[in-house]
Amino acid sequence: MIDQNETSRRRALRDEDSSLDEARLRQQAIGVKLRQMFDQVVSEPVPDEFLDILRKADERKKDEA
């Protein structure tokens, strides 16, 4: 006969496994969303104002050299 402590221990382990599975699924879902957001940002064009700033910085470097 299985005693109450063993039954409780098995139930706790099963609940812990279930919680870990849920946590892994949440982490996977977060990872998928983050990759989607990153891909979206990477594919956006660079604003002209930012390109102007980069060009000016390059010109200053050339003038200093």
Summary of the structure (lengths in Angstrom):
residues: 65
radius of gyration: 27.3
end to end distance: 85.5
largest distance: 87.1
contacts: 112
relative contact order: 0.05
helix: 88%
strand: 0%
